[in-house]
Amino acid sequence: MTAADQDRVKDRITMAAEHLQSLRSLAAELERAMQAISRNAISEFEDSVAKQQVLSIRLTELAEGLCAPLEADPAQAQAGIDEDMKSQINSASDTLQQLNRRYAALLKHSSRSVALMASLFISFRDQFQEASGPGLQHRTWSCQM
């Protein structure tokens, strides 16, 4: 193996480590976004979504780099990345996929809830008039789901 190939192998090891860290960071951001939704913390949710986008772009770049074969010997495509690192990457990827499914379900459910509430508010919007004076009547309404 040439010195250039040895450098590429070292780069692959570094890229694999960054890939693993990025997978873990993205999983943490998904958790953070789900918690922000549950707390109705819109600014935290928006911040998390922005970080998710940055991490996703970087993960795509890293995956492309890791999948590219070494020029001198395509059989060395996984050279330098030990089995433990591969196992950790696969585990982190599986965890991320599970979180992604939960996140997607939460967003889908939240979107339906928001649509229902918006529809409810629109349908009742013209039925309420603010009263003033000593003889105020207080009305309430509720929705059962």
N, C-alpha and C positions, 0 to 999 in steps of 0.2 A: 504494500500500500504506500502510495506516495505521500509526501508531506502535505500536499494540498488535500488529499483524501483524508488524512488524519485530522486536518483542521475542520473539514466538513463533518467528520464524525463527532468531533467536539462540539461543533455548532448544533448538530442534531441532538446531542445530549442536553445542551442548554435549551434548545427549542422544546424538547420533550418536558423538561422541568418547568418551563414557562407555560406550556400547554396545560400541564397538571394544575399549576397554580391558578391559571385562568379559569379552568373548569370549576375549581373549588370556589373561586371568587364569584363566578356567575351563579353558582348554587346559593351562595350566601346572599346575593342580590335578589334572587327569586324569593327566598325566605323573607328578606327585608321588605320586599314589595307586598307580599301577602300580609305581613304584619301591619304595614302602613294602610292597606285596604281595610283591615279589621278595625283599625283605630281611626279611620277616616282622616288620615294625615296626608292630604293631597300633595303638599310640597315634598314630603319624603318619598311618596310614591313616584312623583315626576323625576326626582333626582335618581331614584333607583332605576327607572326605565332608561334614563340617559346613560347610566353606567352599564346597564345590560347591553345597550347598543354598542358601546365602545368595546366591551368584552367580547361580544359576538363577532365583531369585525376582526378583532385580534385573533380569536380562535380560528376563524376561517383562514387567515393568513398563515398561522402556525400549522394548521392541518395540511394546507397545500405544500408548505415547506417540508413537512415531515413525510409526506407521501411521494415527493419527488425523488427519483433514484439518484444515487451518486453517479456522476458522469463516467468515471473510470470503470466502475463495476456495479451494474444495476442490481446484482444479487446482494449487495451490501446495503440495500435501502434501509434496513433496520439496524445497521451497524451501530454499535456503541450504546444502544438503548437496552438496558438489561431487563430481564423478565420481571423483576420487582417493580420497576418503573412502568412497564407495560401493564402490569396487573393493577397498579394504583390508578393509572389513566383510565383503564376499563372500568374500574370500580367508581371512580369519580364521574365518568360519563354515564354509567347506569343510574347513579344517584341524581344526576342532573336531569336525566330523562324522566325519572319518577316525579321530581319536583316540577318539571315542566308540565306534565300531565295534570298535576294538582293545581298549578297556577292557571292553566288554560281553563280548567273546570270552574275555578273561582271567578275568573274574568267573565266567563260565559254566564254564570249564575248572577254575578253582579250586574252585568249588562241587562239581563232580563229584569232584575229588580229595579234598576234605574228606569228602564222603559215602562214598566208597570206604574211606578210612582209618577213619572212624567205624564203618562196617560191619565192617571187618576187626578193629578193636579189640573190638567187641561180641562177635563170633564167637569170639575167642580169650580173652576176659576170664575165663571160668570154667576154662580149661584150664591156667592157670599158678598154681602155689602157691609161695609163698616158702619156701625151705628154709633150715634153719639148721644149724649144727654143722660139724664138720670134713669131712664127706663131701658137701659141696655139689656138686650137679650143675648145670652152667650150660647152659641151653637157649637156642637162638636160633631165630628164624623170620624169614622174608622174604616179600615179595610181589612178584610180577613183573607189570608192566603193559605 
